[in-house]
């Protein structure tokens, strides 16, 4: 399996972790999901992210889930390995990279406050994991409370060679993409692959600003694939049709429940259960999602359930 690099592009779908109603990981649904993502044309997968409920898994469960995905696909697989300590991070990284993962994703701990601390953290993480392990920096200040400015990201790109990709989830963040690409053009930093998150909420304009693709979820990944590969009016028209459902799914605290509900309705998950603590949709919320699905189906027939 190939490793990610500074030129990687396309759609890396964030894979939600399926659970049985009693909280056990559902590996059959996971394998079905992996087959589905491959069939709709994604370029890679990301597991053990926030939407994968990684923090609720034991170390053994995390490894079991990664093994199941790697054994099921030849797509490049990025594994979230964020951890309070580098020892745990290194152990999981060694396990998944030996098995064939394409790289690892690391979110910054919320204790980082200064630019030097942020750069130093990723330099230390790269040293702990080894120079041969490609790293994705997750830039998601709305969740992690760590603000990575353009100068900080420039420094990381220059000082930490194994950082090859930015998972861009700043919001608003369009100007950040433009600034990073301008810095590359001016020779101020080496190129970084930029894949965008936030459920695809701004993906149409992010692509126009110079992003390489998406690393995110959304219950219809077919749309993400289309938005990355299309251009101009065709891209915007298709994106606009999905935007109400994308917006609804992106609500903090309820987004994963929406995504799992739709994937369950699509026949991909046996259950829409989250591992506790978690939540399910209320009856009213389900009715609202179903209304959005019905309306979307009039404009994109692939979404008719």
Backbone as a ProteinNet text record, in pm:
[ID]
protein_1_A
[PRIMARY]
XXXXXXXXXXXXXXXXXXXXXXXXXXXXXXXXXXXXXXXXXXXXXXXXXXXXXXXXXXXXXXXXXXXXXXXXXXXXXXXXXXXXXXXXXXXXXXXXXXXXXXXXXXXXXXXXXXXXXXXXXXXXXXXXXXXXXXXXXXXXXXXXXXXXXXXXXXXXXXXXXXXXXXXXXXXXXXXXXXXXXXXXXXXXXXXXXXXXXXXXXXXXXXXXXXXXXXXXXXXXXXXXXXXXXXXXXXXXXXXXXXXXXXXXXXXXXXXXXXXXXXXXXXXXXXXXXXXXXXXXXXXXXXXXXXXXXXXXXXXXXXXXX
[TERTIARY]
85	0	88.7	57.8	142.5	123.8	228	223.6	171.1	105.4	65.9	190.9	180.1	293.1	241.3	330.6	292	211.2	197.8	117.4	-12.7	-42.2	-164.1	-287	-385	-505.7	-624.5	-744.8	-866.1	-950.5	-1033.8	-1124.3	-1079.9	-1044.4	-1014.4	-1133.1	-1218.8	-1342.6	-1313.7	-1368.9	-1361.5	-1460.4	-1410.2	-1493.5	-1549.3	-1681.2	-1737.2	-1722.5	-1705.1	-1694.5	-1834.8	-1874.6	-2007.5	-2008	-2117.7	-2134.7	-2267.9	-2269.4	-2396	-2467.5	-2598.1	-2669.8	-2612.6	-2545.6	-2488.2	-2348.2	-2298.5	-2170.8	-2052.5	-2071.9	-1961.2	-1932.9	-1805.8	-1776.7	-1840.4	-1897.4	-1966.6	-1875.2	-1793.3	-1695.2	-1759.9	-1873.6	-1942.1	-1987.8	-2047.8	-2088.7	-1967	-1858.6	-1737.1	-1685.5	-1682.3	-1635.8	-1729.4	-1859	-1955.9	-1932.2	-1903.3	-1872.2	-1748.2	-1644.1	-1519.5	-1544.4	-1622	-1654.7	-1731.3	-1823.1	-1903.6	-1817.4	-1729.1	-1643.2	-1559.6	-1507.4	-1428.2	-1513.3	-1637.2	-1725.3	-1763.5	-1773.5	-1815.2	-1697	-1576.1	-1463.7	-1379.7	-1383.2	-1293.9	-1149.5	-1057.3	-915.4	-841.4	-902.1	-840.2	-940.1	-899.1	-984.4	-907.3	-980.8	-922.4	-1003	-934.9	-1001.6	-947.8	-1027.7	-994.1	-982.8	-1068.2	-1079.1	-1185.7	-1215.8	-1319.4	-1453.1	-1490	-1617	-1610.3	-1492.4	-1477.9	-1485.1	-1516.6	-1530.2	-1405.5	-1288.8	-1163.4	-1140.5	-1181.1	-1156.6	-1235.1	-1336.5	-1418.9	-1371.4	-1264.4	-1215.9	-1098.9	-1087.8	-967.5	-855.9	-733.8	-621	-640.2	-685.5	-706	-816.2	-923.1	-1030.2	-982.1	-900.9	-847.8	-768.6	-682	-601.9	-691.7	-791.4	-883	-955.5	-996.8	-1069	-976.6	-855.3	-760.7	-728.7	-706.9	-678	-791.2	-915	-1029.9	-1034.9	-1002.7	-1005.2	-890.5	-770.2	-653.8	-666.4	-728.7	-745.6	-851.9	-932.5	-1047.4	-1022.1	-918.9	-903.7	-758.1	-737.6	-605.4	-592.6	-697.7	-690.5	-592.2	-524.3	-442	-528.3	-480.2	-554.6	-471	-525.9	-465.3	-530.2	-448.3	-497.7	-475.7	-581.2	-567.2	-496.8	-387.3	-310	-293.7	-373	-360.1	-369.6	-282.2	-275.9	-207.9	-240.4	-173.5	-22.5	22.9	165.4	221.7	349.3	411.9	432.9	441.7	460.6	344	222	102.2	88.9	118.7	111.2	208.3	328.1	428.8	390	336.8	297.3	191.5	85.5	-19.5	33.9	118.3	174.9	257.1	342.3	423.7	335.3	227.2	139.3	72	18.3	-58.7	30.9	145.9	235.8	296.5	328.7	380.7	278.2	150.9	43.4	8.7	51.8	27.9	-45.8	-57.8	-121.6	-39.2	-106.7	-41.4	14.3	-19.7	24.7	-60.3	-27	-100.7	-143.5	-251.2	-302.6	-288.7	-238.3	-215.9	-283.6	-372.2	-435.2	-352.2	-348.9	-270.8	-342.4	-270.5	-334.7	-376.9	-484.7	-541.6	-454.9	-349.7	-261.4	-162.8	-151	-56.6	-109.6	-23.2	-67.7	9.9	140.7	221.8	262.1	307	352.6	467.6	563.2	678	634.1	535.3	485.9	423.6	348.6	283.2	386.7	480.6	584.6	666.7	702.9	781.9	710.4	579	502.5	510.7	489.7	494.2	635.7	735.1	873.1	903.1	856.9	878.5	799.6	676.6	596.8	665	715.8	784.4	909.2	981.2	1100	1061.7	951.5	908.5	863.7	798.6	743.9	846.1	945.1	1045.8	1023.6	1130.8	1121.3	1049.4	1029.8	966.8	814.1	757.4	611.8	552.4	471.4	408	301.4	300.1	210	113.1	-13.2	-115.9	-137.5	-124.5	-155	-303.2	-373.3	-516.4	-534.2	-577.4	-595.1	-744.4	-791.6	-934.6	-954.4	-930.6	-934	-1069.8	-1179	-1310.1	-1328.7	-1256.6	-1265	-1146.8	-1026.2	-906.1	-858.4	-914.5	-877.9	-731.9	-672.7	-534.7	-537.5	-491.6	-495.9	-361.1	-364.5	-243.7	-246.9	-168.7	-162.7	-85.3	-93.9	-17.1	132.6	189.2	331.9	367.8	279.7	305.7	308.1	211.5	207.6	325.8	368.3	489.6	609.3	622.5	735.2	729.8	612	599.6	640.4	592.3	625	774.8	840.5	984.1	1069	1025.5	1109.1	1080.6	966.2	928.9	900.7	1002	984.7	880.4	858.2	762.1	617.3	594.1	459.1	434.6	345.5	323.7	185	94.7	-44.6	-105.8	-192.2	-271.9	-417.8	-477.6	-623.1	-679.3	-730	-769.3	-915.2	-934.9	-1071.1	-1091.2	-1009.2	-1030.9	-1157.9	-1220.4	-1350.3	-1371.6	-1366.8	-1347.5	-1201.3	-1179.7	-1044.2	-1005.5	-1089.8	-1057.6	-932.4	-919.2	-802.4	-674.2	-686.4	-568.5	-517.4	-607.6	-564.7	-492.2	-550.8	-487.4	-349.9	-337.6	-209.9	-104.2	-143.6	-47.9	-0.7	-92.1	-52	37.1	8.8	93.2	233.5	242.6	373.4	452.7	384.4	452.3	503	417.1	454.9	576.2	585.2	694.7	819.8	815.9	930.9	953.9	849.7	863.5	840.8	790.3	763.9	752.6	782	757.9	608.1	570.9	430.3	376	254.5	178.4	54	18.6	-113.3	-215.6	-322.6	-428	-559.3	-607.3	-738.5	-827.8	-952.3	-1039.7	-1145.8	-1183.8	-1281.7	-1412.1	-1462.1	-1588.8	-1706	-1703.3	-1816.4	-1838.8	-1738.3	-1752.9	-1828.5	-1850.8	-1938.7	-1892.1	-1762.3	-1709.1	-1628.3	-1649.8	-1559.3	-1556.4	-1668.3	-1668.1	-1570	-1571.7	-1479.5	-1338.2	-1328.1	-1195.1	-1118	-1186.7	-1120.1	-1074	-1157.7	-1121.6	-1002.8	-983.7	-873.7	-741.7	-747	-622.5	-611.8	-720.5	-717.2	-700.3	-644.7	-623.1	-738.5	-832.2	-943.4	-1004.5	-1065.6	-1138.5	-1092.8	-1085.5	-1071.1	-1178.7	-1292.5	-1408.9	-1511.8	-1622.9	-1731.3	-1835.4	-1957.3	-2080.9	-2142.5	-2270.5	-2341.9	-2356.3	-2324.8	-2320.2	-2181.2	-2082.6	-1946.8	-1936.9	-2036.1	-2038.6	-2032.6	-2098.7	-2098.6	-1959	-1887.6	-1751.5	-1662.2	-1675.2	-1596.3	-1626.6	-1753.4	-1792	-1739.2	-1751.8	-1709.4	-1558.7	-1481.5	-1336.7	-1300.9	-1377.3	-1338.8	-1402.9	-1512.6	-1578.2	-1520.7	-1567.1	-1521.7	-1635.3	-1621.9	-1713.6	-1857.5	-1948.5	-2091	-2141.3	-2089.1	-2135	-2105.6	-1986.3	-1951.2	-2046.4	-2068.9	-2151.9	-2297.7	-2349.6	-2489.7	-2514	-2424.2	-2441.4	-2422.2	-2321.2	-2296.3	-2417	-2474.5	-2588.3	-2705.4	-2723.3	-2834.5	-2816.3	-2691.6	-2663.5	-2644.4	-2627.9	-2588.9	-2683.7	-2816.2	-2901.7	-2874.7	-2851.3	-2823.3	-2682.3	-2585.2	-2449.9	-2453.5	-2528	-2538.5	-2600.3	-2706.9	-2774.7	-2682.5	-2607.8	-2518.2	-2400.1	-2365.2	-2248.3	-2277.3	-2397.8	-2428.5	-2342.6	-2276.9	-2199.7	-2289.2	-2239.4	-2310.6	-2411.4	-2465	-2566.9	-2521.2	-2410.7	-2370.6	-2347.1	-2280.1	-2253.2	-2381.9	-2477.7	-2605.9	-2678.1	-2671.5	-2732.2	-2663.8	-2531.1	-2456.2	-2487.1	-2487.7	-2513.8	-2658.6	-2750.1	-2890.1	-2904.8	-2841.6	-2853.9	-2780.3	-2661.5	-2588.4	-2664.5	-2735.6	-2822.5	-2936	-2997	-3104.7	-3055	-2929.1	-2872.3	-2836.8	-2856.2	-2828.3	-2683.7	-2603.8	-2460.8	-2428.2	-2501	-2483.6	-2602.2	-2573.8	-2682.6	-2756.1	-2686.2	-2745.9	-2684.3	-2760.9	-2705.4	-2648.8	-2621	-2577.6	-2441.2	-2427.1	-2297.8	-2260.8	-2130.6	-2088.3	-2110.2	-2159	-2184.9	-2054.8	-2053.2	-2166.3	-2189.8	-2313	-2352.1	-2500.3	-2553.1	-2694.6	-2751.7	-2881.3	-2952.6	-3042.2	-3092.5	-3180.8	-3317.1	-3375.1	-3513.2	-3605.5	-3729.6	-3826.7	-3837.1	-3835.7	-3844.8	-3722.8	-3605.4	-3483.3	-3484.5	-3530.5	-3538.6	-3633.1	-3744.1	-3839.4	-3775.8	-3698.5	-3633	-3529.8	-3450	-3351.6	-3421.7	-3528.4	-3600.6	-3661.4	-3705.8	-3755.6	-3642.5	-3525.9	-3411.6	-3373.8	-3379	-3348.1	-3449.2	-3576.2	-3679	-3659.3	-3627.8	-3607.2	-3479.9	-3374.3	-3249.8	-3268.7	-3350.7	-3373	-3434.2	-3500.2	-3558	-3449.7	-3333.5	-3226.5	-3108	-3091.2	-2983.5	-3043.7	-3074.1	-3147.4	-3068.4	-2937.5	-2857.6	-2890.9	-2954.5	-2981.2	-3119.6	-3194.3	-3329.3	-3317.4	-3374.8	-3363.5	-3494.5
-119.2	0	124.5	221.1	338.7	433.5	510.3	609	741.6	818.3	953	1039.2	1146.2	1235.9	1377.4	1469.8	1610.3	1639	1540.4	1556.8	1477.3	1411.3	1330.3	1418.1	1364	1439.5	1344.9	1404.1	1324.5	1328.4	1227.9	1217.8	1102.9	1136.3	1036.5	1036.7	939	936.3	900.9	980.6	948.4	835.4	724	605.5	607.6	613.4	602.5	459.1	443.8	309.6	256.5	146.9	91.3	15.3	27.9	-44	-118.7	-231.4	-296.8	-214.8	-232.9	-156.8	-174.2	-286.2	-306.8	-248.3	-180.4	-112.4	-187.5	-311.7	-386.2	-335.6	-328.5	-291.2	-391	-338.8	-420.2	-430.2	-533.8	-546.7	-582.4	-650.1	-680.3	-552	-460.5	-332.3	-251.9	-261.9	-190.5	-238.5	-366.7	-420	-377.4	-375.8	-331.7	-184.8	-102.8	37.8	52.5	-22.5	-13.5	-49.4	-154.7	-193.3	-82	-20.3	87.1	207.1	248.9	364	337.3	217.7	183.2	188.9	140.3	134.5	273.1	372.4	506.1	592.6	539.1	608.5	696.6	675.9	755.9	714.6	801.3	777.8	720.3	727	675	676.9	623.7	617.2	669.9	723.4	764.5	700.4	631.6	563.3	615.9	593.8	635.8	787.1	857.6	1001.3	1034.9	1163.3	1204.7	1141.8	1142.9	1082.5	930	876.1	732.5	694	792.7	769.1	703.7	745.9	683	691.2	802.5	819.7	721.5	657.6	562.8	418.7	397.8	263	227.3	98.7	51.2	38	23.5	5.9	-118.4	-227.3	-351	-333.4	-262.2	-238.6	-151.8	-51.5	34.9	-46.8	-133.5	-217.9	-311.6	-369.3	-461.4	-391.4	-268.1	-193.6	-160.2	-115.4	-84.7	-210.8	-322.5	-448.4	-483.8	-471.4	-507.8	-422.6	-293.3	-204.7	-237.7	-251.8	-278.9	-413.6	-510.5	-640.8	-640	-532.6	-529	-445.8	-361.9	-266.7	-247.8	-207.9	-166.6	-14.8	58.1	203.1	246	360.2	411.2	445.4	405.1	424.7	508	621.9	706.9	673.3	662.2	621.7	734.4	772.4	869.5	806.1	867.4	811.2	911	1017.7	1120.2	1057.5	1102.5	1046.1	1146.7	1144.8	1238.2	1217.8	1095	1066.3	1006	1030.7	979	828.3	769.3	624.9	548.1	584.7	520.9	549.4	673.2	711	627.8	610.6	534.9	387.2	329.3	188.4	163.8	246.7	228.7	255.2	357.3	388.7	272.4	215.4	101.2	-14.2	-38.7	-150.1	-128	-8.6	12.8	30.9	95	113.7	-19	-105.1	-237.4	-317.2	-295.4	-370.5	-312.7	-188.4	-134.9	-3.5	69.9	201	297	400	496.7	616.7	633.1	747.4	759.9	857	876.8	1022.7	1045.1	1180.5	1213.1	1333.7	1376	1510.4	1513.8	1639	1701.3	1834.3	1899.2	1891.2	1866.1	1870.6	2012.6	2025.3	2157.6	2240.5	2181.9	2254.5	2345.5	2329.4	2411.7	2554.3	2652.1	2790.7	2881.1	2858.7	2949	2883.2	2966.9	2914.4	2815.9	2851.2	2762.9	2628.7	2630.8	2505.2	2416.4	2477.7	2398.8	2335.9	2417.1	2365.2	2259.3	2286.5	2192	2060.5	2067.2	1943.6	1852.7	1908.4	1824.1	1777.5	1857.3	1813.3	1694.6	1701.8	1592	1467.4	1487.7	1373.2	1302.2	1379.3	1319.8	1244.8	1299.3	1231.2	1100.9	1103.2	983.3	872.7	910.5	810.4	762.9	845.6	809.6	882.1	912.1	994.7	928	797.1	725.9	726	781.2	779.7	911.5	911	1036	1081.1	1211.9	1266.7	1366	1356.9	1455.1	1542	1673	1767.1	1802.3	1782.1	1815.6	1954.9	2046.7	2186.7	2213.2	2198.8	2208.3	2289.3	2421.4	2502.7	2506.6	2487.8	2492.1	2379.3	2269.2	2155.8	2148.9	2170.8	2150.7	2277.1	2392.3	2520.2	2555.5	2506	2538.1	2608.7	2732.6	2812.4	2801.8	2745.4	2731.2	2837	2940	3045.6	2998	3075.9	3043.5	3039.4	3136.2	3125.8	2998.6	2952.8	2828.7	2709.7	2703.7	2592.8	2597.6	2718.8	2731.3	2671.8	2704.6	2652.7	2501.1	2447.3	2301.8	2235.5	2289.4	2232.4	2237.1	2343.4	2359.6	2278.5	2269.7	2211.8	2064.6	2014	1875.1	1804.4	1748.6	1691.5	1580.7	1507.2	1397	1444	1572.1	1628	1657	1580.2	1590.4	1641.2	1644.1	1677.6	1759.7	1851.9	1930.5	1890.4	1847.6	1833	1966.3	2040.5	2179.3	2185.5	2227.8	2239.2	2371.1	2469.1	2601.4	2660.3	2752.2	2800.9	2941.1	3046.9	3047.4	3019.7	2955.1	2914	2924.8	2986.5	2996.2	3080.2	3189.3	3274.6	3202.5	3111.1	3035.8	2948	2883	2800.4	2886.5	3000.4	3089.3	3134.7	3167.5	3215.1	3105.6	2983.5	2872.5	2845.9	2848.1	2824.8	2939.1	3062.2	3174.9	3159.8	3112	3090.9	2984.7	2882.1	2780.3	2839.9	2917.9	2980.1	3070.8	3136.8	3230.3	3162	3029.7	2956.6	2968.7	3009	3026.9	2897.7	2794.5	2667.1	2558.9	2434.5	2325.8	2298.8	2230.8	2202.4	2108.9	2133.6	2041.5	1999.1	1872.5	1831.5	1890.1	1948.5	2006	1935.1	1859.2	1796.4	1858.2	1886.2	1967.9	1884.5	1930.7	1860.5	1936.7	1946.2	2016.4	1960	1828.3	1764.9	1809.7	1875.4	1923.7	2054.8	2122.1	2238.9	2351.7	2361.7	2468.6	2412.7	2284.9	2215.8	2275.7	2328.3	2382.3	2498.2	2590.5	2703	2664	2567.5	2521.6	2464.7	2391	2338.3	2452.6	2554	2668	2744.7	2739.7	2810.8	2734.2	2608.2	2533.2	2408.9	2368.9	2244	2125.9	2018	1897.6	1799	1824.8	1732.4	1743	1633.5	1631.3	1513.8	1536.8	1429	1451.8	1393.9	1420.8	1311.8	1324.4	1230.2	1285.3	1277.2	1308.9	1177.8	1169.2	1043.4	1005.9	1099.4	1068.7	1104	1018	1048.4	1062	1011.6	1031	1179.4	1260.9	1405.9	1463.5	1420.5	1469.2	1434.7	1313.4	1270.6	1360.2	1388.4	1472.9	1615.3	1672.3	1810.8	1825.4	1724.6	1729.8	1717.6	1641.4	1612.5	1707.5	1770.9	1863.2	2003.4	2094.8	2234.2	2326.3	2454.3	2556.5	2537.6	2575.7	2573.6	2434.1	2334	2196.8	2156.3	2193.3	2163.5	2235	2364.3	2441.7	2395.7	2363	2321.2	2193.1	2095.8	1970.1	1991.7	2070.7	2099.2	2168.3	2264.7	2338.8	2246.8	2142.3	2049.6	1976.6	1947.9	1872.4	1961.5	2091.8	2179	2175.6	2172.2	2166.9	2045	1928.6	1808.9	1814.9	1865.8	1882.9	1973	2083.4	2177.9	2111.4	2035.6	1969.8	1868.2	1794.5	1692.3	1752.3	1875.8	1938.8	2003.2	1990.8	2048.1	1984.9	2065.4	2008.4	1926.6	1811.1	1728.2	1633.1	1663.9	1578.7	1522.1	1574.8	1538.6	1390.9	1324.6	1181.5	1101.3	1142.1	1072.7	1084.6	1202.1	1219.5	1128.5	1130.6	1050.3	902.1	854.4	711.8	675.9	767.2	742.5	722.2	809.2	797.6	673.7	646.9	527	400.5	404.8	291.7	278.4	389.7	386.3	340.3	366.4	323.4	174.5	107.5	-34.6	-69.3	30.8	9	-23.9	32.9	3	-78.7	-184.2	-263.3	-185.7	-91.2	-8.8	129.9	230	366.6	400.5	297.3	317.7	384.5	472.9	524	456.6	448.4	399.5	509.4	473	571.6	631.8	760	852	894.2	890.9	929.7	957.3	981.5	1012.4	960.4	945.3	914.1	1031.9	1031.3	1139.9	1128.2	1241.5	1242.4	1215.1	1189.6	1165.1	1286.6	1405.1	1526.3	1540.8	1514.8	1523.9	1423	1303.8	1203.2	1249.6	1308.1	1358.6	1469.7	1556.3	1664.2	1609.5	1512	1450.9	1381.6	1311.3	1241.6	1339.9	1455.1	1558.7	1607.7	1632.8	1676.1	1570.6	1443.7	1335.6	1331.4	1349.1	1346.4	1460.9	1579.2	1693.6	1676.5	1625.1	1604	1503.3	1402.2	1299.3	1351.3	1466.9	1525	1580.5	1615	1679.1	1586.1	1486	1388.4	1250.7	1181.5	1054.1	946.7	962.1	863.6	861.2	967.1	978	927.8	878.5	828.2	695.8	690.8	571.6	494.9
0	0	0	-84.7	-98.9	18.6	46	152.5	98.5	185.4	146.5	133.7	55.7	36.8	14.1	-16.2	-29.7	-155.4	-242.7	-363.6	-359.2	-248.7	-240	-260.4	-328.2	-353.4	-364.6	-370.6	-384	-258.7	-241.1	-126.7	-37.4	85.9	188.2	284.5	270.9	348.5	494.3	584.9	726.4	753.9	803.7	824.8	967.5	983.3	1118.5	1169	1297.5	1355.5	1384.3	1319.8	1348	1481.2	1552	1677.9	1677.1	1746.7	1778	1885.9	1902	2005.3	2145.1	2172.5	2305.5	2319.8	2214.1	2222.7	2165.7	2122.5	2062.7	1921.2	1879.8	1741.3	1644.6	1537.7	1436.4	1314.3	1309.5	1202.1	1068.9	1071.1	944.1	875.9	952.9	895	851.2	926	888.9	753.1	733.1	604	490.7	519.2	418.7	382.8	482.8	458.6	370.9	401.9	325	179.4	156.5	17.7	-52.6	19.6	-37	-75.3	13.7	-16	-141	-151.1	-269.5	-395.3	-385.7	-502.6	-553.2	-463.2	-507.2	-549.8	-542.9	-604.5	-515.7	-382.5	-298.3	-325	-288.1	-314.7	-195.4	-78.3	42.4	156.9	270.4	388.2	508.8	605.3	732.2	844	933.2	1044	1176.1	1281.9	1418.2	1430.1	1356.2	1373	1475.2	1487.3	1583.3	1550.6	1422.6	1382.8	1384.9	1406.5	1426.8	1573.1	1660.3	1804.7	1863	1813.6	1854.1	2004.3	2065.5	2209.2	2294.5	2236.8	2312.1	2296.6	2220.5	2192	2281.8	2315.6	2382.2	2278.3	2325.1	2233.7	2147.8	2208.1	2132	2028.2	2063	1966.7	1851.9	1882.6	1776.8	1675.2	1725.2	1635.8	1555.6	1620.8	1552.4	1437.9	1460.1	1357.3	1240.6	1270.2	1162.7	1083.6	1151.8	1082.2	986.1	1033.6	950.6	824.7	837.2	720.4	625.4	679.8	595	523.1	587.2	524.3	414.8	411.9	321	195.9	196.8	86.5	49.5	-75.6	-121.8	-125.7	-87.5	-81.9	27.4	9.8	119.2	240.4	358.1	482.3	579	619.8	721	855.1	958.5	1090.6	1190.4	1260.7	1368.3	1487.7	1533	1643.9	1757.8	1757.3	1861.1	1999.8	2088.5	2223.4	2314.4	2445	2536.2	2544.7	2521.2	2532.2	2405.7	2377.9	2256.8	2262.2	2382.2	2392.2	2332.7	2373.3	2318.9	2170.1	2132.4	1991.5	1908.2	1958.1	1884.2	1872.9	1980.3	1976.7	1870.4	1868.8	1768.9	1628.7	1614	1483	1430.4	1514.3	1470.6	1424.9	1498.5	1464	1329	1306.3	1184.2	1062.3	1080.4	966.9	923.4	1018.2	984.2	906	936.6	871.1	733.5	703.5	570.6	563.5	675	670.8	586.2	532.9	443.9	517.5	643.8	722	846.4	930.7	1055	1066.5	1139.3	1162.8	1310.9	1338.5	1476.3	1499.3	1598.1	1640.2	1751.5	1760.8	1866.6	2000.7	2109.5	2240.9	2274.3	2346.6	2374.5	2467.5	2523.9	2614.8	2541.7	2409.5	2334.1	2325.4	2352.4	2355.3	2259.2	2245.3	2165.1	2033.9	1940.3	1812.2	1830.6	1917.2	1940	1998.2	2085.7	2142.3	2036.2	1944.8	1839.4	1746.5	1700.6	1611.5	1683.9	1808.3	1885.4	1907.2	1926.9	1947.7	1825.8	1708	1587.9	1556.2	1588.8	1571.3	1662.9	1788.4	1881.6	1841.6	1793.5	1749.1	1632.6	1536.7	1422.2	1466.6	1562.5	1613.2	1683.3	1757.9	1829.7	1734.8	1625.8	1533.1	1430.9	1401.7	1302.9	1171.5	1100.1	979.3	862.5	870.7	758.8	767.4	874.2	894	846.8	739.9	695.6	795.5	822.1	923	860.3	903.4	871.2	994	979.2	1086.9	1079.2	1189.8	1193	1252.2	1169.1	1208	1226.9	1350.6	1379.1	1506.9	1500.6	1621.9	1691.1	1618.3	1682	1782.5	1762.7	1854.4	1948.8	1897.1	1978.2	2048.6	2013.6	2076.5	2055.9	1949.1	1914.2	1778.8	1776.4	1654.2	1582.9	1462	1381.3	1271.1	1288.7	1189.1	1066.8	959.6	839.3	868.9	943.4	976	1052.8	1141.8	1215.2	1120.2	1030.7	936.1	839.8	803.5	721.4	794.6	922.1	1000.1	1011.9	1036.8	1047.4	916.1	804.3	673.6	647.4	690.9	667.1	763.8	889.7	994.3	1022.6	976.3	1005.4	872.2	808	673.7	665.1	773.9	766	772.2	802.2	789.5	641.4	580.1	435.6	400.1	498.1	467.1	579.3	540.6	634.1	618.6	730.2	729.6	775.7	679.4	701.3	746.1	873	925.9	1000	964.4	1022.3	959.9	1035.1	990.2	1048.1	968.1	822.5	787.1	676.2	644.2	498.7	415.8	274.1	251.4	325.7	308.6	352.7	448.8	492.2	379.1	305.5	192.3	89.7	56.1	-42	4.9	133.9	187.3	184.8	215.5	211.8	69.4	-24.7	-163.8	-214.6	-171	-210.8	-152.2	-27.4	34.9	-40	-87.5	-167.5	-298.7	-363.8	-491.1	-473.9	-358.9	-332.7	-278.5	-265.6	-216.1	-67.2	8.5	152.2	229.6	165.3	231	124.8	159.7	65.9	53.3	-50.7	-72.7	34.9	77.9	160.2	83.3	91.7	46.7	143.2	90.6	174.5	143.3	241	231.4	338	303.3	388	458.2	575.9	658.4	670.3	794	821.6	743.2	720.8	654.9	512.2	452.9	316	305	416.9	419.1	327.3	304.5	219.3	101.7	67.8	-23.1	-162.6	-209.5	-345.8	-359.3	-262.6	-268.3	-223.8	-133.4	-91.8	-210.3	-296.7	-416.2	-506.5	-519.9	-604.6	-547.2	-415.6	-351.6	-357.1	-400.3	-412.5	-327.5	-261.6	-186.2	-281.9	-228.5	-308.6	-298.7	-210	-195.3	-57.6	-14.7	111.9	196.2	325.8	423.6	527	499.4	583.1	560.7	631.8	615	519.2	554.9	483.5	439.3	460.7	439.4	292.3	201.1	58.6	5.5	27.2	-18.8	-170	-242.4	-387	-422.3	-340.2	-364.4	-346.9	-243	-220.8	-339	-388.7	-505.1	-624.7	-647.1	-761.2	-746.7	-627.7	-608.2	-630	-588.9	-608.4	-755.9	-830.6	-969.6	-1071.3	-1032.9	-1124.9	-1109.3	-1191.1	-1182.8	-1225.2	-1190.2	-1238.7	-1194.5	-1282.2	-1250.4	-1218.7	-1287	-1263.3	-1119.6	-1070.9	-931.5	-836.6	-857	-765	-767.6	-883.2	-891.9	-812.7	-828.2	-755.3	-605.7	-570.2	-429.4	-365.6	-436	-381.2	-348.8	-428.2	-402.6	-270.5	-234.7	-111.7	9.9	-10.2	99.4	218.7	202.7	322.6	409.9	348.3	427.5	486.7	410.1	463.4	586.6	575.8	687.4	809.6	788.8	900.9	966.9	884.6	937.2	1012.5	982.9	1042.3	1177.7	1230.1	1360.4	1470.6	1553.4	1664.3	1756.6	1794	1890.2	1831.4	1713.6	1653.3	1518.7	1464.7	1329.8	1308.6	1403.3	1385.1	1388.8	1471.6	1476.4	1342.8	1279.6	1147.5	1045.9	1046	948.4	963.5	1087.5	1108.7	1075.6	1101.2	1065.4	915.2	836.4	691.2	640.3	691.9	649.5	687.2	798.7	836.1	736	700.1	601.7	465.2	435	307.7	309	422.1	431.1	456.5	495.2	516.2	660.9	754.1	895.3	944.5	1018.9	1076.3	1184.1	1247.9	1352.7	1345.2	1385.9	1390.7	1528.2	1608.4	1746.4	1754.2	1853.2	1894.9	2026.4	2049.7	2181.4	2283.9	2400.6	2505	2557.8	2592.4	2581.6	2436.6	2398.7	2263.6	2262.6	2145.1	2137.2	2007.2	2004.2	1881.8	1847.2	1727.6	1685.2	1751.9	1783.4	1829.2	1710.3	1738.4	1631.9	1540.3	1599.4	1518.3	1428.4	1483.1	1403.1	1288.5	1315.7	1208.3	1097.7	1137.4	1037.8	953.7	1018.7	944.7	846.2	890.9	800.5	684.5	713.8	607.4	507.3	555.4	464.3	373.9	431.7	351.3	248.2	287.6	193	79	112.3	9	-89.6	-39.9	-127.7	-211	-148.3	-221.3	-334.4	-309.5	-409.9	-539.2	-532.3	-653.7	-745.4	-687.9	-765.7	-790	-706.2	-724.4	-700.2	-807.4	-795.9	-721.1	-709	-635.9	-487.4	-439.2	-295.1	-257.8	-353.2	-320.4	-247.8	-127.3	-44	-43.9
[MASK]
+++++++++++++++++++++++++++++++++++++++++++++++++++++++++++++++++++++++++++++++++++++++++++++++++++++++++++++++++++++++++++++++++++++++++++++++++++++++++++++++++++++++++++++++++++++++++++++++++++++++++++++++++++++++++++++++++++++++++++++++++++++++++++++++++++++++++++++++++++++++++++++++++++++++++++++++++

